[in-house]
Amino acid sequence: MSSKEMAKSLIDQIPDSKMVYVLSFLQGAAIPDEEPNAETLRAIEELDTGGGFTFNGPTSRLFSEILSEEE
């Protein structure tokens, strides 16, 4: 029995009250893995090597700082 066939048979055994959890999981699992684009990979590498910019705090303060730099 393949894994897919086993999963289908197990679904029949799950009570309706718990099916919402199974559906949420399956919807997440059905989304294909996405590879980051080149710009994102460069940004990750920059942070991994000690560069870049990190921020700790509320997002409202981050956006205030970003907008004030543009002026």
Backbone hydrogen bonds, N-H to C=O, Kabsch-Sander energy under -0.5 kcal/mol:
donor,donor_aa,acceptor,acceptor_aa,energy
6,M,2,S,-2.4
7,A,3,S,-2.5
8,K,4,K,-2.2
9,S,5,E,-1.9
10,L,6,M,-2.1
11,I,7,A,-2.1
12,D,8,K,-1.0
13,Q,10,L,-1.5
14,I,10,L,-0.6
14,I,11,I,-1.2
18,K,15,P,-1.9
19,M,15,P,-0.7
19,M,16,D,-0.8
20,V,16,D,-0.5
21,Y,18,K,-0.9
22,V,18,K,-1.2
23,L,19,M,-2.9
24,S,20,V,-2.0
25,F,21,Y,-2.0
26,L,22,V,-2.9
27,Q,23,L,-2.5
28,G,24,S,-1.8
29,A,25,F,-2.5
30,A,26,L,-1.7
31,I,27,Q,-0.5
31,I,28,G,-0.8
41,L,37,N,-2.4
42,R,38,A,-2.3
43,A,39,E,-2.0
44,I,40,T,-2.5
45,E,41,L,-2.3
46,E,42,R,-2.4
47,L,43,A,-2.1
48,D,44,I,-2.5
49,T,45,E,-1.5
50,G,47,L,-1.6
51,G,46,E,-2.6
61,R,58,P,-0.7
62,L,58,P,-1.6
63,F,59,T,-2.8
64,S,60,S,-1.8
65,E,61,R,-2.4
66,I,62,L,-2.5
67,L,63,F,-2.8
68,S,64,S,-2.1
69,E,65,E,-1.5
70,E,66,I,-1.0
71,E,67,L,-0.7
